[in-house]
Amino acid sequence: MPLLNYLATTGELVAVLTAPDQPQGRGRSLQPNPVKARAVELGIPTGEFSSLGKASREWVASIAPDDDNRCLIAFSYGRIFGPKFCALYRYTLNVHPSSLPALRGPSPLAFALAEGIDASEICLQTIAARVDEGDILARLPLNLTGLTALEAHERAGARAVELLAPIVPGRLAEVYAARKVQVQEGASYTRMLTKADGRISWELPARVIAAHVRALMPWPGSFDMLGAERVILHKVQALDAMPEEAQPLMPAGLASCASTGEVAVGCVTGASCEPGQLYHIAGKKGRLFVCCAEGALEILKLQKGPKTMDAASFLRGRIVAAQFGSSELAESQWPLTATAPETSQEGS
């Protein structure tokens, strides 16, 4: 949104290309996305196409038909611009939030956060036939330390304005002519995220799990089953070790693990701390922890059903199980890592 607002102030923005309205809410009525809604507020024409075929090209051609200096600026658009579409423009630019050539593709911020990358970049590149392999016009640092994916997108939007403002529109021809070929060494590719990518693996170090929780917030969210309940983690912090004062969490109705041995519902035998096992520190401001392959994860905020709560509120409720995990869910895809280049997509 910050980039749209900036471009509107230049007096050069003639149209906005965005996604079609989508059904939302209980009534599933069609609603515009925030970009379209803002463009309408600004009085800027919008084009909404499910694919960039003939209809979209005819629409673009009808916008300022006598202008030989059309410029396309894309940011998180989510579709491939083919050669016929790009031929309508003199300049084709894409804002990409990664240290290109690393983390090309549709999910650079989520993968950067999941991989624990704090110091990234935002790049202005030309649109090429192969995904995110365009020439580089400019780049700026992008600090991701401690951010969720939502916060990272917001920061990238603000940095996009700082990236483009010195170039568009005043110095575009000059900077475009001086663009540099993007190197291939160090290239990697991300992919589209799915709901299944949110399934937590407790067989990872706590710091890696914490990074993934931030990377997948708010969508698809980081989740696992606790008994028959689906729990989504909203805010966590990684600890080097389980606090000494923490005790195994007891499911409701059990006097002790020693008397039942019901490991399946979350009991701990001996001094073990099995990945996915819940521990807690009792008290008015109770704290909640999960054992991991290395260290421990403190849960600060979580969601059961529609309700989001802090750890103390969770501990005051009925605890039906004290061990995360379910064989009914698909196997976790964690850790999320970008892949080395093989073949990249081409537009049509």
C-alpha positions, 0 to 999 in steps of 0.5 A, a space after each residue: 500500500 505505501 508504494 501505491 500511495 507514493 506512485 499516486 502522488 507522482 501524477 504518473 500513475 494511470 492504472 492499477 492491475 490487481 487480483 479480482 474480487 474474492 468471496 469473504 465473510 459468512 455471506 461469501 459476498 465478493 469483496 475487493 482486496 486492499 489494493 483495489 479498495 485504495 485505488 478506487 479511493 484515489 480515483 485510479 482505474 483498476 484492471 482485475 484479471 484471473 490471467 494475463 491473456 488477451 483481455 488484459 493486454 487489450 485493457 492495458 493498450 487502452 490506457 494512454 494508447 499514445 504513450 510510448 513510455 509506459 512503465 509497469 511496476 510490480 510488487 507481490 502481484 503473484 502472476 507471471 508476466 509473459 513476453 506479449 504482456 511485457 511488450 506493451 511497456 518500455 520499462 518493466 520493473 519488479 520490486 522483490 524483497 530478498 537479496 537476489 539472486 537468493 530467495 527468488 520466487 513467490 515467498 521470499 519473506 516467509 522463507 527468509 524468516 524461516 531460515 533465520 535471515 535477519 539482514 536481507 534486502 529489497 531489490 528493483 529488477 527488470 521483469 525477465 522471462 525466467 522468474 526473478 532473474 531480471 537485471 538489477 537497478 537498485 537495492 536497499 537493506 531490509 532488516 527482518 530481525 524479530 518480525 513476523 511475516 505480516 510485519 516483514 511485508 509491511 516493512 518491505 512496503 515502506 522500503 519499496 517507496 524508499 527504493 523507488 522514490 529516487 528513481 521513479 519517475 525522474 531518473 528512470 531512463 538513466 537508472 534503467 540504462 545503467 542496470 546490471 546483469 543479475 549473477 546466478 551464483 548463490 541463486 535459490 528458489 522459494 515456492 508458494 505456501 500451503 495450509 499444510 506448511 503450518 504443521 509444526 515439527 517438534 524434532 527441531 531446535 527451539 530457535 528454528 521452530 520460533 523462526 517458523 512461527 514468525 515466518 508463517 504468521 498470520 498465514 498459514 499459521 503454525 499449528 499442531 493437535 493437542 489431543 482432539 484440539 487444533 492449537 495455533 501458536 501466535 507468539 513464542 520465544 526460544 529458550 536455550 533450555 527448559 527452566 529448572 522450575 518448570 514441571 510436566 503439565 498434567 492432563 485433567 483427571 490424572 493425579 500423576 504420571 507415575 500412577 498411570 503411565 499414560 504416556 499417550 496423553 502427555 505424561 513424562 516418565 523419569 527425567 525425560 523431556 520428549 519433543 512436543 511435551 508440555 511443561 509449565 510454571 504454575 502461578 497467577 502468571 503461569 508460563 507454558 513451555 514445549 520440549 524441542 529437539 534442542 532447547 525449549 519453546 515458551 508459548 506466549 500466545 496461542 489459539 484454540 478454536 476461534 479464541 486467542 489467549 495467553 499462556 496463563 489463560 490456557 493453563 486455567 482451562 481444562 487440559 485434555 492432553 499435554 503432548 502435541 502430535 497427531 498421526 491424522 495430520 500430514 507430516 510436517 514440511 519443516 524446516 522450510 528451505 529454499 531450493 537450489 536452481 534447477 529449472 525456473 518458470 517462464 512466462 507465456 
